[in-house]
Amino acid sequence: MALKYNDAQRTSHNEKNVCAYINRRTVDSYLSTKGRDRKNRHQYFTDDGVCISVFSNSGLPTIIKGKAALARLGSWVDAQFPDWEWVNAHVYPSRDGTVFIVECTGVGTAASADVLARTTVPYIHIFTVRNGLISEVREYSDMRQKYRLLSAAFPATDTCPFYPL
């Protein structure tokens, strides 16, 4: 049996599909930024957008809030991981197209004070997107693995401009 919609339901359904499509494109664009373009990823966020890196050297999540802080994060990430990119991304949208779970692999060069080498780290991202802009992204990865692979010391808390938060 086919579903029947009245005009109000049909309009609402179509608007949700368009919004979900726009939200998905935002997530795809964010994930596909490479090189120096990563410095502009803050533009994919709402003004009060939040990036949460769940695992850190302190054992507490790193929380970066607002476009200005996210722009500083982009510059810091560019210096620490100059050619980092996410590959093999599998994106799983929620039914309403506002939450996206992404499983992917981060690959690229990780820099420390004394070492520069290629690394590969698995990631899970959970994006919450409103009207085509990211309101929150939570990143789950083992940052320490990047540095273990380099045989380098994990950066001290004060080397990252986002501690304490």
Buried (B, 14 or more C-beta within 10 A) or exposed (E): EEEEEEEEEEEEEEEBEEBBEBBBEBBEBBBEBEEEEBBEBBBBBBEEBBBBBBBBBEEEEBBBBBBEBBBBBBBBBBEBBBEBBBEEBEBEBBEEBBBBBBBBBBBBBBBBEEBEEEBEBEBEBBBBBBEBBBBBBBBBBEBEBBBEBBEBEBBEEEEBEBBEE
